[in-house]
Amino acid sequence: MKPTHTPAATPAAMPKGDRGRVIGLGVITLAVLFATVWMYVHGRAAMAAPSRPALPHIEPANDERFRADAAQLPNDSMLGFVEIPAGAFVMGSDPALDPAAYDNERWSSTERQGHVELPTYYIARYEVTVGQFGAFVAATQRAVDSQTLRAPANHPVTNVTWTDAIAYARWLEAQLASSPETPAAIAELLKDGWHLALPSEAQWEKAARGVDGRIYPWGNEADPSQANFGRSGTAQVGASACAQCSFGLADMSGNVWELTRSPFQPYPWSARDEARDANADALFVMRGGAYNDSPQNVRAAIRGGIDPGARRPFIGFRLVLEKP
């Protein structure tokens, strides 16, 4: 006896009502499939891209140190930039003088410390604040991390990349060069070819420790009253009064690690190494330690390394004004 074969039903063999239901079901299935793929692709893209902050323009709250009408910069005749006079300083660490020194602070195989000569430059008294970086984001619509502008306006900005910092410096320089409100002294320096940049690690260290080789910006002993370290979060810039700190600068120890333009490599430091950029396969030096660090990691000679694309809640930056 031959097996019975029942042909599969097709729309053409079905009654008209059944055919309509099958076709309608197919259309719905295709629509659902398309929507699912679209949501997956666009969802992945949204997760990959940095988000734009909901409130990019942030007014400093009750802080007369900053000018709301000047990109939230410090309210003084040099917009917060402090002169560091030309001359030599001691760079690196000698364990005989500083037992907490790390190996990467040694100057060379034959010398514990080096003497570096630098020309005059200016460095910001404070770390770049949330308010200052927020003015940049509002003006440029730059995409930033969702956490970048969450802290109070007078706290240091964090969760920024090395390239974010470079972009901010270039934007601010252009604003100051073109604004009739720029203080005369800064306008003249910019006209003479000076520019804004991240500091080299040599510039940073000289500004932090002065010319007498001190271990911390205020002296040779750790002192939590002079800086924000060993704590749980950032503080407003300049919150720790430090009358003894080199050049009157704030937060050169603690609060946030500060980016520099120097590639992270063994000493001795040389200005010739500063030509490398974020396209190079390199880490860049960060300095000063952060709010959650120990006394060992907020010394003036401390050196850390950071990928140029990394964002962290304990890393920020400050700028220098220099003549190339």
C-alpha positions in Angstrom: 0.0 0.0 0.0 1.5 3.3 -1.0 1.9 5.9 1.7 -0.5 8.8 1.6 1.1 12.1 0.8 -0.7 15.3 1.7 0.7 18.4 -0.1 1.7 21.4 2.0 -1.0 24.1 2.0 -0.2 27.2 0.0 -2.0 30.5 -0.1 -3.3 29.7 -3.6 -4.9 26.5 -2.3 -6.4 28.2 0.8 -9.8 29.9 1.0 -9.6 33.6 0.5 -10.1 34.5 4.2 -7.2 32.2 5.3 -4.9 33.6 2.6 -5.5 37.2 3.9 -4.7 36.1 7.4 -1.4 34.5 6.3 -0.3 37.5 4.2 -1.2 39.9 7.1 0.8 37.7 9.5 3.8 37.8 7.2 3.7 41.6 6.9 3.5 42.0 10.7 6.4 39.6 11.2 8.6 41.5 8.8 7.7 44.8 10.4 8.6 43.4 13.9 11.9 42.0 12.5 12.8 45.4 10.9 12.0 47.3 14.1 14.1 44.9 16.2 17.1 45.3 13.9 16.7 49.1 13.8 16.6 49.3 17.6 19.6 47.1 18.0 21.8 49.0 15.6 20.8 52.4 16.9 20.9 51.3 20.5 24.5 50.1 20.0 25.5 53.4 18.4 24.0 55.4 21.3 25.9 53.3 23.8 29.1 53.7 21.9 28.9 57.5 21.6 29.5 59.9 24.5 26.2 61.6 25.5 25.6 65.3 25.4 24.9 66.9 28.8 21.4 68.0 29.5 22.6 71.3 31.0 25.9 72.3 29.3 25.9 75.9 30.6 26.5 76.0 34.3 26.6 79.1 36.4 29.1 79.2 39.3 27.0 79.1 42.5 27.8 81.9 44.9 31.5 82.0 43.9 32.8 85.5 43.2 36.2 84.1 42.2 34.9 83.3 38.7 33.4 85.5 36.0 30.2 84.4 34.4 30.8 86.9 31.5 34.2 85.5 30.7 33.9 81.7 30.1 33.7 81.3 33.9 37.5 82.2 34.3 39.0 83.5 37.5 38.1 87.1 38.3 41.5 88.8 38.2 43.6 90.7 35.8 45.4 87.6 34.5 42.3 85.4 34.5 43.9 83.1 37.0 47.3 82.6 35.3 50.3 82.9 37.6 53.8 83.7 36.3 56.5 81.1 36.9 59.9 82.9 36.4 62.6 81.6 34.1 65.3 79.5 35.8 66.4 76.1 36.9 64.7 73.7 39.4 65.4 70.2 40.8 63.3 67.5 39.0 62.9 63.9 40.1 63.4 62.2 43.5 66.3 61.1 45.7 65.2 58.3 48.0 67.7 59.5 50.5 65.7 62.7 50.8 62.3 61.2 50.0 61.9 57.6 51.1 58.4 57.4 49.4 60.0 58.0 45.9 59.1 55.5 43.1 61.7 54.1 40.7 60.2 56.1 37.8 61.2 59.3 39.5 64.9 58.6 39.2 66.6 60.9 36.8 69.1 58.5 35.2 71.3 55.5 35.9 74.0 57.8 37.4 71.9 60.6 39.0 69.0 60.6 41.3 67.7 64.0 40.4 68.3 66.4 37.5 68.4 70.2 37.1 66.1 71.5 34.4 66.2 75.1 33.0 62.8 76.5 31.8 61.9 79.8 30.3 59.2 82.0 31.9 55.6 80.7 31.6 52.2 81.1 33.3 50.2 78.4 34.8 46.6 78.4 36.0 46.1 78.9 39.7 43.2 76.4 39.7 42.3 73.2 37.9 39.8 73.7 35.0 36.4 73.7 36.6 33.1 72.2 35.6 31.8 75.7 34.9 34.6 76.6 32.6 34.4 73.3 30.7 30.7 73.7 30.5 31.0 77.0 28.8 33.2 75.3 26.2 30.7 72.5 25.7 27.8 74.9 25.4 29.7 77.0 22.7 30.9 74.0 20.7 28.3 71.3 21.3 31.2 68.9 21.9 30.0 65.4 22.9 31.2 64.5 26.4 30.6 61.8 28.9 27.3 61.9 30.8 29.2 62.4 34.1 31.5 65.2 32.9 29.3 68.1 34.0 27.5 66.6 37.0 29.7 68.1 39.8 29.2 71.6 41.2 30.4 74.4 38.9 33.4 75.3 41.0 34.7 71.7 41.3 37.4 70.4 38.9 36.0 68.9 35.7 36.6 65.2 35.4 35.7 62.3 33.1 37.5 64.1 30.2 40.0 62.7 27.8 43.4 64.0 26.9 42.0 65.2 23.5 39.1 66.9 25.3 41.6 68.9 27.3 43.6 69.9 24.1 40.3 70.9 22.4 39.4 73.1 25.4 42.8 74.8 25.4 42.5 75.6 21.6 38.9 76.9 22.0 39.8 79.1 25.0 42.9 80.5 23.2 40.7 81.4 20.2 38.1 83.1 22.5 40.7 85.2 24.3 42.6 86.1 21.1 39.4 87.5 19.5 37.6 89.0 22.5 37.9 92.8 23.2 37.2 92.0 26.9 40.5 90.0 27.2 42.8 91.6 29.8 45.5 93.7 28.1 48.4 91.6 29.4 47.0 88.3 28.1 46.0 89.9 24.8 49.5 91.2 24.3 51.1 87.8 25.0 48.7 86.0 22.6 49.5 88.6 20.0 53.2 87.9 20.5 52.7 84.2 19.7 52.1 82.8 23.2 49.5 80.0 23.4 47.5 77.9 25.8 48.3 74.2 26.2 48.6 71.4 28.7 51.7 71.8 30.7 54.8 69.7 30.1 55.6 67.5 33.2 58.6 69.7 33.8 56.5 72.9 33.9 54.0 71.1 36.1 56.7 69.9 38.6 58.5 73.2 38.8 55.1 75.0 39.6 54.3 72.3 42.2 57.5 72.1 44.1 59.2 75.5 43.5 62.9 75.9 43.2 63.9 74.5 46.6 63.1 70.8 45.8 60.4 70.4 48.4 58.5 67.1 48.5 55.0 68.6 48.7 53.9 72.0 47.4 53.9 73.3 51.0 57.0 71.5 52.4 58.4 68.1 53.1 55.7 66.6 55.3 52.2 65.3 54.3 49.5 67.6 55.7 45.8 66.9 54.9 44.9 70.5 55.9 46.8 71.7 52.8 45.2 69.6 50.1 42.3 67.3 49.3 43.6 63.7 49.6 42.7 60.6 51.5 39.0 61.5 51.1 36.0 60.3 49.1 35.4 63.0 46.4 36.5 66.2 44.8 36.3 69.6 46.5 35.8 73.0 45.0 39.1 74.2 43.5 41.2 76.1 46.0 39.1 74.9 49.0 42.3 74.0 50.9 44.0 77.3 51.8 47.7 76.7 51.2 49.6 79.9 51.9 52.9 78.0 51.9 52.3 76.4 48.5 54.7 77.3 45.7 53.7 80.3 43.7 50.3 80.5 45.4 48.8 77.7 43.3 45.9 75.5 44.5 45.4 71.8 44.4 48.8 70.8 42.9 48.5 67.9 45.4 45.3 65.9 45.4 41.8 66.8 44.3 42.3 65.3 40.8 45.2 63.9 38.9 46.2 66.5 36.2 47.0 65.7 32.6 50.2 66.9 30.9 51.3 66.8 27.3 54.4 64.8 28.1 54.7 61.1 26.9 55.1 58.7 29.8 58.6 57.4 29.5 61.7 57.1 31.6 63.7 60.1 32.7 65.7 62.2 31.9 63.0 64.6 30.7 63.7 66.5 27.5 61.6 69.2 25.7 62.3 67.3 22.4 60.0 64.5 23.6 57.0 66.9 23.7 56.3 66.7 19.9 54.5 63.4 20.2 50.7 63.4 20.1 47.6 61.4 20.8 48.0 59.5 17.5 51.2 58.0 18.8 51.1 54.6 20.6 51.8 56.1 24.0 50.6 56.9 27.4 50.8 60.5 28.7 52.0 61.7 32.1 49.5 62.8 34.8 50.6 64.5 37.9 49.6 65.4 41.5 47.4 62.5 42.7 43.7 62.7 43.6 41.2 63.0 46.4 41.3 59.2 47.0 45.1 58.9 47.1 47.6 58.3 50.0 50.3 60.9 50.9 52.8 58.9 48.8 50.8 59.6 45.7 50.3 63.3 46.1 53.9 64.3 46.3 55.2 66.9 43.8 57.4 64.4 41.9 54.7 61.6 41.5 54.3 60.4 37.9 51.3 58.4 36.6 50.4 57.3 33.0 47.1 57.6 31.2 45.8 56.6 27.8 44.8 59.7 25.8 41.3 58.3 25.3 40.6 57.3 28.9 38.0 59.1 31.1 38.1 58.8 34.9 36.3 60.5 37.8 39.6 61.4 39.5 41.4 62.9 36.5 41.2 66.5 35.3 43.7 69.2 34.1 44.9 72.8 34.2 46.5 74.9 31.5 49.7 76.9 30.9 50.2 80.0 28.9 53.6 79.7 27.2 55.7 80.9 24.3 56.7 78.0 22.0 
